């Protein structure tokens, strides 16, 4: 079975902000590399999204609706619906994920 993959407005914003940050603090070449790898990871979710692990921050709250994929140190947080995968967050895993997840996923 193949899934459609969609990025939420927040995930699109995450990609733009990550690109801008890396391009400014490092180089456009590295920003392009990271963006390409993250985009590849999101496209791979169309094949077997159930393989992703559950974010530990959400498991601690008893929430098993979301999964994650990694391109270290970045995390892609998504949810699987019938034949669709919706990506909600694309974030640097070194950030305070608990408050970000609460703000973005639990209050929406």
C-alpha positions in Angstrom: 0.0 0.0 0.0 1.2 3.5 -0.8 0.4 6.5 1.3 0.0 10.1 0.3 2.3 12.4 2.3 1.3 15.9 3.1 3.2 18.6 5.1 1.2 20.8 7.5 1.8 24.5 7.3 3.9 24.2 10.5 6.1 21.5 8.9 6.6 23.7 5.8 7.6 26.6 8.0 10.0 24.3 9.9 11.8 23.4 6.7 12.1 27.0 5.6 13.4 28.1 9.0 15.9 25.2 9.1 17.1 26.0 5.6 17.5 29.7 6.5 19.3 29.0 9.7 21.8 26.6 8.1 22.4 28.8 5.1 23.1 31.7 7.3 25.1 30.0 10.0 26.9 27.5 7.8 26.5 27.5 4.0 23.8 27.2 1.3 25.4 24.0 0.2 24.9 22.4 3.6 21.4 23.8 3.8 20.5 22.3 0.5 22.0 18.9 1.6 20.0 18.9 4.8 16.8 20.0 3.1 17.2 17.2 0.4 17.8 14.5 3.1 14.8 15.7 5.1 12.6 15.8 1.9 13.8 12.2 1.1 12.8 11.1 4.6 9.3 12.5 4.2 8.9 10.9 0.8 9.9 7.5 2.3 7.0 7.7 4.6 4.7 6.9 1.7 6.0 3.3 1.8 6.0 2.1 5.4 5.1 4.9 7.8 4.2 2.4 10.6 7.9 1.6 11.0 8.5 4.9 12.7 8.8 4.9 16.5 6.6 6.7 18.9 8.1 10.0 20.3 9.0 9.3 23.9 7.7 12.7 25.0 4.2 11.8 23.8 4.4 8.2 25.0 5.0 9.6 28.5 1.6 11.2 28.2 0.0 8.0 26.9 -0.3 9.3 23.3 0.3 6.8 20.5 -1.2 8.8 17.6 2.1 10.2 16.3 5.3 8.6 15.0 8.7 9.8 14.2 11.5 9.4 11.6 15.1 10.6 11.9 17.8 12.3 9.9 19.9 13.0 12.9 19.8 15.3 14.7 16.5 16.2 13.0 13.2 14.5 13.8 10.1 14.3 11.6 6.9 13.9 13.6 3.9 12.6 11.7 0.6 10.9 12.0 -0.8 8.1 9.8 -4.4 8.2 8.7 -6.2 5.8 6.4 -4.1 6.3 3.2 -2.4 9.5 4.2 0.6 10.6 6.3 0.6 14.1 7.6 3.9 15.6 8.8 3.4 18.0 11.6 6.9 18.8 12.8 10.4 18.8 11.3 12.7 19.9 14.1 16.2 19.7 15.5 16.1 17.0 18.1 18.4 19.0 20.4 15.6 21.5 21.1 13.1 21.3 24.0 10.7 18.9 22.4 8.3 18.5 25.2 7.1 22.1 25.1 7.2 22.3 21.3 5.2 19.1 20.9 2.6 20.3 23.5 2.3 23.7 21.7 2.1 22.4 18.2 0.3 19.0 18.5 -1.7 19.0 21.7 -3.2 22.4 21.5 -4.1 22.4 17.9 
